[in-house]
Amino acid sequence: MVSKIIMRSILAVSLVFFMGTTVRATISGTSTTQTSCTSKNHLLGLCSINVEGILKGLGNVTKDPTAFTVAVLIEGGSVFCKNPAGNSIEGNGVPFTELQVELSASDLIDANQISRNGKALSDIPFHDDVLIQAIEAALTAQCDADPQSDACTQLEQLPCQHSNWVQTVVLTKLQVLGQQFTDDSKTEPNTCDIDAALISGDFSNCLPRADALGTKCDAPAAVLADPKSFVWKAFTYACTESCHNKTGTICPDDLSPPLP
């Protein structure tokens, strides 16, 4: 069962895409990281995964608006309860490995983001509270469908025993699909309305995409062995490219993972 939560602009993974317009598009590599965190940053909602996209070959986005969208499919991880004051962690967390939670977010590229060489950086965050909300919703759906499933036990263990402690999550397995859409007046038929798509989260009328890039990411072996030790710490995921439209390996047409 896949649970979906759509957000207009909301960051714990950093993924770098090099993407472009229909004419010029290149990709030179990806990098995915979990951000570090502090008690203060957690209160500010700054504990997150960051999906960064470097778009290349951009033209006049005032005339032809361009959006960068990201869909993340969470497949594994653990939710922990942390004491911000004492810097301690409650128990060994609540692990989940059979869950599929999908979130998406979008960013409209403005003219002031574009450098003289036609590049722009898009930074889309998925914060802890949003990730945990989506995980809880997916567990609830699984438990409702099967009251004997592990999801029901995980759901019971999810709340923190102390009201002043905070929930945080360490993701260990995920898929990330970055896509660029352009409202190009030269495209026939031109049915893409970037502004409307950003509000609704529905880019289905914005096909064909200018580009799409999908990667599958796993946490390092040390994180997999002891995720509790990496709560609020930065680390780099091992990611492999699964699809990239510009290389001929077409990403899913339904605009979301799972990836091939």
C-alpha positions as CSV (number, residue, x, y, z in Angstrom):
1,M,0.0,0.0,0.0
2,V,1.4,3.4,-1.0
3,S,0.3,6.5,0.9
4,K,0.7,9.8,-0.8
5,I,1.0,13.3,0.7
6,I,1.4,16.3,-1.7
7,M,3.1,19.4,-0.6
8,R,3.6,22.6,-2.5
9,S,6.9,23.5,-1.1
10,I,8.2,21.7,1.9
11,L,13.6,19.1,3.8
12,A,16.5,15.0,5.6
13,V,18.0,13.8,1.9
14,S,20.1,16.0,-0.5
15,L,20.0,14.9,-4.1
16,V,21.6,16.9,-6.9
17,F,20.1,16.7,-10.4
18,F,21.7,18.3,-13.5
19,M,18.7,18.8,-15.8
20,G,17.7,21.0,-18.6
21,T,15.3,22.0,-21.3
22,T,14.2,19.9,-24.2
23,V,17.1,21.1,-26.3
24,R,20.0,21.1,-23.8
25,A,20.1,18.7,-20.9
26,T,23.1,17.1,-19.1
27,I,23.5,15.2,-15.9
28,S,26.9,14.7,-14.3
29,G,26.1,13.1,-11.0
30,T,24.0,12.8,-7.9
31,S,24.6,13.3,-4.2
32,T,22.2,12.4,-1.4
33,T,22.6,13.3,2.3
34,Q,20.7,13.5,5.5
35,T,21.2,16.9,7.2
36,S,22.6,17.4,10.7
37,C,20.4,18.9,13.3
38,T,20.3,20.6,16.7
39,S,17.6,21.1,19.3
40,K,17.1,24.6,18.1
41,N,16.9,23.6,14.5
42,H,14.4,20.9,15.3
43,L,12.1,23.5,16.9
44,L,12.5,25.6,13.7
45,G,11.6,22.6,11.5
46,L,15.1,22.4,10.0
47,C,15.8,18.7,10.5
48,S,15.1,17.3,7.1
49,I,16.1,15.7,3.8
50,N,17.1,18.2,1.1
51,V,16.4,17.5,-2.5
52,E,18.5,20.0,-4.6
53,G,18.2,20.3,-8.3
54,I,20.6,22.1,-10.6
55,L,18.8,22.9,-13.9
56,K,20.8,23.8,-16.9
57,G,20.0,25.4,-20.3
58,L,17.2,27.5,-19.0
59,G,15.8,30.2,-21.1
60,N,13.3,33.0,-20.4
61,V,11.3,31.5,-17.5
62,T,9.2,34.7,-17.3
63,K,7.9,33.8,-20.8
64,D,8.0,30.0,-20.4
65,P,7.7,29.2,-16.6
66,T,9.7,26.2,-15.4
67,A,9.0,24.1,-12.3
68,F,11.2,21.5,-10.6
69,T,9.2,18.7,-8.8
70,V,10.4,15.9,-6.5
71,A,8.6,12.7,-5.6
72,V,10.1,10.7,-2.7
73,L,9.2,7.1,-2.0
74,I,10.2,6.1,1.6
75,E,10.8,2.3,1.8
76,G,12.6,1.9,5.1
77,G,13.8,3.7,8.2
78,S,13.2,4.2,11.9
79,V,11.3,6.7,14.0
80,F,12.9,7.8,17.3
81,C,12.0,9.9,20.3
82,K,14.8,12.3,21.4
83,N,15.1,14.4,24.5
84,P,16.3,17.8,23.2
85,A,17.4,18.9,26.7
86,G,19.4,15.8,27.7
87,N,20.4,14.8,24.2
88,S,19.3,11.2,24.9
89,I,17.2,8.8,22.8
90,E,14.3,6.7,24.0
91,G,14.7,2.9,23.3
92,N,15.8,1.7,19.8
93,G,13.1,3.4,17.8
94,V,10.3,2.0,15.7
95,P,11.7,0.5,12.5
96,F,9.7,-0.1,9.4
97,T,10.9,-2.0,6.3
98,E,7.7,-3.0,4.5
99,L,6.3,0.5,4.2
100,Q,5.9,2.6,1.1
101,V,5.2,6.3,1.8
102,E,5.2,8.8,-1.1
103,L,5.6,12.5,-0.8
104,S,6.0,15.2,-3.4
105,A,6.8,18.9,-3.6
106,S,7.5,21.5,-6.2
107,D,9.4,24.7,-6.8
108,L,8.7,27.4,-9.4
109,I,12.0,28.7,-10.9
110,D,12.1,32.5,-10.9
111,A,14.2,34.6,-13.2
112,N,16.3,35.8,-10.3
113,Q,17.4,32.2,-9.6
114,I,19.0,31.8,-13.1
115,S,22.6,32.7,-13.6
116,R,24.1,34.1,-16.8
117,N,25.0,30.7,-18.0
118,G,21.4,29.5,-17.8
119,K,21.7,27.5,-14.5
120,A,19.4,27.5,-11.6
121,L,19.5,25.8,-8.2
122,S,16.2,24.5,-6.7
123,D,16.2,23.3,-3.1
124,I,13.1,21.4,-2.0
125,P,12.9,20.3,1.7
126,F,11.0,17.4,3.4
127,H,11.0,18.1,7.2
128,D,10.8,15.5,10.0
129,D,7.3,16.4,11.0
130,V,6.0,15.9,7.5
131,L,7.8,12.7,7.0
132,I,6.6,11.3,10.3
133,Q,3.0,12.4,9.6
134,A,3.1,10.5,6.3
135,I,4.7,7.4,7.9
136,E,2.0,7.4,10.6
137,A,-0.8,7.7,8.0
138,A,0.6,4.8,6.0
139,L,0.9,2.6,9.2
140,T,-2.7,3.5,10.1
141,A,-4.0,2.5,6.6
142,Q,-2.1,-0.8,6.9
143,C,-3.4,-1.5,10.4
144,D,-7.0,-0.7,9.3
145,A,-6.7,-3.1,6.4
146,D,-5.2,-5.9,8.5
147,P,-5.6,-5.6,12.3
148,Q,-3.1,-8.5,12.8
149,S,-0.3,-6.8,10.8
150,D,3.0,-5.5,12.2
151,A,1.8,-2.0,11.3
152,C,-0.6,-2.1,14.3
153,T,2.2,-2.8,16.7
154,Q,4.4,-0.2,15.1
155,L,1.6,2.3,15.4
156,E,1.2,1.7,19.1
157,Q,5.0,2.2,19.6
158,L,5.2,5.4,17.6
159,P,4.2,8.1,20.3
160,C,6.9,9.3,22.6
161,Q,6.5,8.2,26.3
162,H,7.5,11.7,27.4
163,S,5.5,14.7,26.2
164,N,8.5,17.0,26.1
165,W,10.5,14.6,23.8
166,V,10.4,15.0,20.0
167,Q,10.0,12.6,17.2
168,T,12.6,12.3,14.5
169,V,13.2,9.9,11.7
170,V,16.3,8.2,10.1
171,L,15.5,7.0,6.6
172,T,17.5,4.0,5.4
173,K,16.0,3.2,2.0
174,L,14.2,5.5,-0.5
175,Q,13.6,6.3,-4.1
176,V,13.7,9.9,-5.5
177,L,12.3,11.1,-8.8
178,G,13.2,14.7,-9.9
179,Q,11.4,16.2,-12.8
180,Q,11.4,19.4,-14.8
181,F,8.3,20.8,-16.4
182,T,8.2,23.8,-18.7
183,D,5.1,25.8,-19.7
184,D,6.5,26.3,-23.2
185,S,4.1,28.3,-25.5
186,K,5.8,26.7,-28.5
187,T,4.6,23.3,-27.4
188,E,1.5,22.0,-29.2
189,P,-0.9,21.4,-27.7
190,N,0.1,23.7,-24.8
191,T,-2.0,22.5,-21.9
192,C,0.4,23.0,-19.1
193,D,-0.4,25.7,-16.5
194,I,2.6,25.8,-14.2
195,D,0.9,28.0,-11.6
196,A,-2.2,25.8,-11.4
197,A,-0.1,22.6,-11.2
198,L,2.0,24.1,-8.3
199,I,-1.2,24.7,-6.4
200,S,-2.8,21.3,-7.0
201,G,0.4,19.2,-7.2
202,D,-1.0,17.7,-10.4
203,F,1.5,18.0,-13.3
204,S,-0.3,15.4,-15.5
205,N,-1.2,18.1,-18.1
206,C,2.5,19.2,-18.2
207,L,3.7,16.3,-20.3
208,P,6.0,15.8,-22.0
209,R,8.4,16.6,-19.3
210,A,11.5,18.6,-20.1
211,D,13.5,16.0,-18.2
212,A,13.2,13.4,-15.5
213,L,15.9,11.7,-13.3
214,G,15.3,8.8,-10.8
215,T,17.7,7.4,-8.2
216,K,17.5,4.6,-5.6
217,C,19.3,5.4,-2.4
218,D,20.4,3.3,0.6
219,A,22.0,4.5,3.8
220,P,25.6,3.5,4.5
221,A,26.2,0.1,6.2
222,A,27.0,1.8,9.5
223,V,23.6,3.6,9.5
224,L,21.8,0.3,8.6
225,A,23.5,-1.5,11.4
226,D,22.8,1.2,14.0
227,P,20.4,4.0,12.9
228,K,20.0,5.2,16.4
229,S,23.6,6.5,16.4
230,F,22.8,8.7,13.4
231,V,19.8,10.6,14.8
232,W,20.2,14.3,13.8
233,K,23.6,13.5,12.2
234,A,24.5,14.1,8.6
235,F,25.5,11.2,6.3
236,T,25.7,10.5,2.6
237,Y,23.5,7.9,0.9
238,A,24.7,5.4,-1.7
239,C,22.5,6.2,-4.7
240,T,22.3,4.6,-8.1
241,E,20.7,6.1,-11.2
242,S,17.6,4.1,-12.1
243,C,16.3,6.2,-15.0
244,H,17.0,9.4,-16.8
245,N,14.9,10.5,-19.8
246,K,17.8,12.2,-21.5
247,T,19.8,9.0,-21.7
248,G,16.9,7.0,-23.1
249,T,16.0,5.2,-19.8
250,I,12.5,6.7,-19.4
251,C,11.2,7.4,-15.9
252,P,7.6,6.5,-14.9
253,D,5.0,8.3,-16.9
254,D,2.7,8.5,-13.9
255,L,5.1,11.1,-12.4
256,S,5.9,9.1,-9.3
257,P,7.9,6.1,-8.1
258,P,8.4,3.1,-8.0
259,L,11.3,3.4,-10.3
260,P,12.3,0.8,-12.8
